[in-house]
Every structure is written in structure tokens, then in C-alpha cells.
Amino acid sequence: MIKFLHCADLHLDSPFKGLSSLPEGMLERLFESTFMSFKRLIDIAIKEEVDFVIIAGDLYDSGQRSLKAQSFLKDCFLKLENHHIEVYISHGNHDPLDGQWVTLDWPENVHFFQGNSIQSYYYAREGQKIACLHGFSYETAAVTDNRTIHFPEKQDELYHIGILHGQADGYSGHSRYAPFLLSELLKKGYDYWALGHIHKKMDLHDEPPVRYSGNIQGRHSGETGEKGGFIVTLNGNEATSVFYATSDIEWHEAVIELDETESLQEIITLCEEAKNTYQHQHKGVFLSIRLTGHTLLYEELLDGIFLEELEDILREEDAASFVHIVSIKNDVRPALKDEMSIKQSAFFQDVLNVLQDDRELEKAVSELKTHRTARKYLSLTEEDWEDVKKQAEQLLLSELYKG
């Protein structure tokens, strides 16, 4: 039997862009949150008496690793060494081997996978080999070839674990680095695949487990929910896992339907109730509220002044536990009969057809792609484009309603 911690995507020193307007104490806590989450994971690993820790890529947020982040990790690994716990690390696209950093002497329990080829490390207990771990590190920031074919197949009775920082075929939303097919992983006969790169915990397969542990701390409103790592036990052919949520701050979105609301006071009450449901002791929560549904209050919500004032009322100052309202998104629609009337107009249908035509969208942004500054922000995923179309439809609907 072996027991280990699987985590990935620490992103220490994450800059948390676009959040400078937060209260100073809250912003400082956010900057420290990745460190706090990993410290909690290390404490859990020690308490659970694991044999080793796996970090499946992106320890740091960039190739320029700060001395603070490296020193922090070294202290954590020394703590693990004092409890006879090994550490196996692969570097990902955010912290490739060709980055810049101060060279430190790492404890003997720390094993880094190198780039260009698959490496294998044996884990031994009392002189007897128990497990074999296979993986590689990104030698540069963009490893776009499929390297799973180079992982060796299991040929013995040891536990075999694959460590891979990459993107499963068919999954969108992240850069397509080290792509792989699930079927290719299963052919290796391993007992567990520890995956990194996707910032959402998910199981691609159960027996054997092929798993993304997700990142350890949400960094923006798109990375919602609990973040942390898995304590995994392999015992013969059985695998059991327990997820531990360790993030100091969580991001959430509350969706509030306004179909039945008849006054602005009701909206205030619904938002206050939603906020209260996310209150957790000793944990910070950044909450986005999204208002949806067909409502008679549509016109009153159009100018946005009421919602801006409501955000200010609901926001909290820094505290050990807080629920801070990041934004209130207005996705409401006119009363159904009004919306149907607008949508039946020829003008609305013509514009909607343009929105659904990818060629027209490409033409619309073609000039922006030649602009030195603007083109940096035009690397949009399929999900981003759908959101743009949705916002455009909402804007069109509101303008026609006012007209």
C-alpha cells in the first residue's frame, strides 16, 4: 500500500491582475493565498503520513521565479524531509526549465523531472522498491507535441504512476500544451495518472484514476469553487481518494432569478440572502452575483446606477472571514411578451444573423488584430466568443427596448 498527495498548478507569485481596487488588506491576503494553500496541503500530507508528494507542474506563475517563492518551497520540502516524505516535481508551461531563477540547494527528498525525455523514479521503503513514477518537465514554455507515446508501459507488480502536465483531447479553455488522448494513457497500464494544467478538479477515468487535481487557489472569477489537492491511497488494485480544500480564498458565482420579483427592495433582499449563504469561518469569498430571468423591473435596471450602488452596500472591508461582492452582472431580460415583440422585428433578426456568422465576427475584429496593443487581448476561446455574442445580443435587446 502507498499513500500520496497529488496537487498541481500552485502558481506561487500569481499577480492576480485586475484586482488592484480591492481593500489593501484583502489584496495582500490574496497575494499570499497561494502560499497559504500549499502550506495547508503540506500540513495535511504530514498529518496523513503520506509516502510522497506529487506536484504536476506550474509551481510558479512564470519562468522568473522569485527568491521568496523558491525559499518558501524549500522550507516546505525540508519540513517534509523531517517526516521522511519524498517529493516528485514536474515543471509546466508557466515555469519551464529555461526560466530565470536563483539556484538553490534543494533537500535530498526532492526529485525534479528533467525535460526532453520521460524520466522514471523509483520510490523505495526500507530498501524495497514499492512504486515507479514517470514524468517530464517542460524545457520551454510551449511544449505542443504529444509525449504520452514515450511513457513506458507497466511491466511489473510495482505501483506505477504517470505525472503529466497537459491537455486532454477535446477539452477547451486552456492552451493546448502536451496534448494527449485518454486511451493512450490507459494503454500504459498505470495505477494512477496525476494530471496538471487544467485549473479544475476532474476525473477523466475512475479505474484506474486519471485525474486533474485542479489548481490550489482560484485566481479570478472564472476559477470558482473549492481548490486544493487529493490524498490518494493505492492498495492492490483498489484506489481511494479524499479531496482536501485548502484555498484561503474562494471564488463563487450566485445566480439569482428575478422572474417573480416586483420591486427593487426584493432584489436587495435576494442579494443579501445569497451573500449570507457563502459566509464561512476563517475563509474569504469573492462573490459574483448574476441576475437573470424575465422581469418587469428590466427598464429600472438598464442604466446600472442601482446595481452600482447595491455593490457598494454589499461590499465588506477586510476581515478573517468575509464575503466580498466582486460584481453584480445584469443578465435580466424584458418581460417575455416585450422580448418576443422585439425579437420578431426584421431589424433584430438581421443583426442576430450577423452575430451568428463567424465570418462577420472575424471581419469585425480584423483591424483590431493589426493593432499592437489590442491584439494582445484577442486570443479568445470558443467560450469567450459565445460570451461576446451573448453580450452583443443583450446590448441590442436593451437598445431596441429603450427605442
KAWO-V150668 format. One record per backbone hydrogen bond with DSSP energy under -1.0 kcal/mol. NH is the residue of the N-H (numbers start at 1). CO is the residue of the C=O. Records with the same first field share a line. If there is no record, write none. Layout:
NH: CO, CO
//
This chain:
2: 234
4: 232
5: 52
6: 230
7: 54
9: 57
11: 58
12: 59
14: 11
22: 19
27: 23
28: 24
29: 25
30: 26
31: 27
32: 28
33: 30
36: 32
37: 33
38: 34
39: 35
40: 36
41: 37
42: 38
43: 39
44: 40
45: 41
46: 42
47: 43
48: 44
49: 46
50: 45
51: 3
52: 3
53: 86
54: 5
55: 88
56: 7
57: 55, 90
61: 12
65: 63, 100
70: 66
71: 67
72: 68
73: 69
74: 70
75: 71
76: 72
77: 73
78: 74
79: 75
80: 76
81: 77
82: 78
83: 80
84: 81
85: 80
86: 51
87: 109
88: 53
89: 111
90: 55
97: 138
99: 96
110: 107
111: 87
113: 89
119: 135
121: 133
123: 131
125: 128
128: 125
130: 123
131: 123
132: 159
133: 121
134: 161
135: 119
137: 114
138: 91
150: 147
151: 148
154: 188
159: 130
161: 132
162: 192
163: 134
164: 194
166: 196
167: 177
169: 180
171: 168
177: 175
178: 143
180: 167
185: 181
186: 182
187: 183
188: 185
189: 186
191: 160
192: 160
193: 209
194: 162
195: 211
196: 164
202: 212
204: 210
205: 210
210: 205
211: 193
212: 202
213: 195
216: 9
223: 220
225: 251
229: 244
230: 6
231: 242
232: 4
233: 240
234: 2
235: 238
238: 235
240: 233
242: 231
244: 229
246: 227
247: 227
250: 284
252: 286
254: 288
256: 290
258: 292
267: 263
268: 264
269: 265
270: 266
271: 267
272: 268
273: 269
274: 270
275: 271
276: 272
277: 273
278: 275
279: 276
283: 280
284: 248
285: 322
286: 250
287: 324
288: 252
289: 327
290: 254
291: 329
292: 256
295: 333
298: 295
301: 297
308: 304
309: 305
310: 306
311: 307
312: 308
313: 309
314: 310
315: 311
322: 283
324: 285
326: 287
329: 289
331: 291
333: 293
339: 335
340: 336
341: 337
342: 338
343: 339
344: 340
345: 342
349: 345
350: 346
351: 347
352: 348
353: 349
354: 350
355: 351
356: 352
357: 354
361: 357
362: 358
363: 359
364: 360
365: 361
369: 365
370: 367
371: 368
375: 371
376: 373
377: 374
378: 375
380: 378
385: 381
386: 382
387: 383
388: 384
389: 385
390: 386
391: 387
392: 388
393: 389
394: 390
395: 391
396: 392
397: 393
398: 394
399: 395
400: 396
401: 397
402: 398
403: 399
//
